[in-house]
Amino acid sequence: MHQRTSDGAATNTTWHGEHMPKLNRKGEGKPLRDAMDRADLTIEELAEATKEVDPAGKGISPATVGRLTSRGKSARDRCELTTAWFVAEALHRRTNAPLQDLFAMPPHSTSTEERSRSDAANEA
């Protein structure tokens, strides 16, 4: 979704794409696997459970869940915030495991690119 500023410039008001941070799975996926065990869910069942928490009803694919929980070559340490949210919320409903026990924010960036133009304009 884009909104127009008073000078006609478009601003991105959504939390997707390059502006959305990626989260890192903790402990090489062990907290995720442990939460799945406590919830008695397989990869396919967890993928199905993410549909319940996704407002669009799409959820996360079994392949994505598998990559986040895997220890092998197919393992992925990072994922989109929405992916982590759907997985964590589905598990939280069954185990009470909060998102921060399963995923971590990436290390702090020192980039000045994260400042919005409106903030920079206010300083001038």
C-alpha positions in Angstrom: 0.0 0.0 0.0 1.3 3.4 -0.9 0.2 6.8 0.4 1.0 10.2 -1.1 2.8 12.9 0.8 1.9 16.6 0.4 4.6 16.9 -2.3 3.1 13.9 -4.2 5.8 11.4 -3.4 4.7 7.8 -2.7 5.5 6.3 0.6 5.4 2.6 1.4 3.2 2.0 4.4 3.3 -1.8 4.5 5.6 -4.2 6.4 6.8 -6.4 3.5 9.6 -6.5 0.9 13.0 -5.1 1.6 11.9 -3.1 4.7 10.8 -6.1 6.7 13.5 -7.5 8.9 14.3 -11.2 8.7 14.4 -13.2 11.9 17.0 -15.8 12.8 15.9 -19.1 14.2 17.4 -19.8 17.6 19.7 -22.8 18.4 19.8 -24.1 14.9 16.1 -24.9 15.1 16.2 -26.9 18.3 13.7 -24.7 20.2 11.3 -25.1 17.2 11.7 -28.8 17.2 11.2 -29.0 20.9 8.1 -26.9 20.7 6.8 -29.1 17.9 7.5 -32.2 20.1 5.6 -30.6 23.0 2.7 -29.8 20.7 2.9 -33.3 19.2 3.0 -31.8 15.7 4.7 -33.1 12.6 6.1 -30.7 10.0 2.9 -31.1 7.9 0.6 -30.6 10.9 2.5 -27.4 11.9 2.2 -26.1 8.4 -1.5 -26.8 8.5 -1.8 -25.1 11.9 -0.2 -21.9 10.5 -3.3 -21.5 8.2 -5.4 -21.0 11.4 -3.3 -17.9 12.4 -2.8 -16.4 8.9 -5.6 -13.9 8.2 -5.5 -14.9 4.6 -5.7 -18.6 5.5 -2.7 -19.5 3.4 -0.2 -20.4 6.1 3.3 -21.6 5.6 4.2 -24.5 3.3 5.5 -27.8 4.8 8.7 -27.2 2.9 9.3 -23.9 4.6 8.6 -25.4 8.0 11.0 -28.2 7.2 13.8 -25.8 6.3 13.3 -23.9 9.5 13.4 -27.1 11.7 16.0 -29.0 9.7 19.5 -29.7 10.8 20.7 -30.8 7.3 21.8 -29.2 4.1 18.3 -27.8 3.5 18.2 -25.9 6.8 17.7 -22.2 6.7 18.6 -19.9 9.6 16.6 -16.9 8.5 13.1 -16.2 7.5 10.6 -13.4 6.9 9.0 -11.9 10.0 5.5 -13.0 8.8 6.8 -16.6 8.5 8.3 -16.6 12.0 5.1 -15.0 13.3 2.8 -17.6 11.8 5.0 -20.5 13.0 5.4 -19.1 16.5 1.8 -18.2 16.9 0.6 -21.7 15.8 3.1 -23.2 18.3 2.2 -20.7 21.0 -1.5 -21.7 20.8 -0.5 -25.3 21.7 2.6 -24.9 23.9 2.7 -21.3 25.1 6.2 -20.9 23.6 6.6 -17.2 22.7 8.1 -15.9 19.5 11.2 -14.7 21.2 12.0 -18.2 22.5 12.0 -19.5 18.9 13.4 -16.6 16.8 15.8 -13.7 17.3 16.1 -10.4 15.7 19.2 -10.0 13.4 22.2 -8.2 14.9 21.8 -4.4 15.1 22.6 -2.6 11.9 24.8 0.5 11.9 23.4 1.5 8.5 22.0 5.0 8.2 19.7 3.7 5.5 17.1 2.7 8.1 16.1 6.3 8.9 13.0 7.4 7.1 13.1 10.4 4.8 10.5 12.1 6.8 12.7 11.9 9.9 15.7 13.3 8.1 13.6 16.1 6.6 12.4 17.1 10.1 16.1 17.6 11.2 16.8 20.0 8.4 
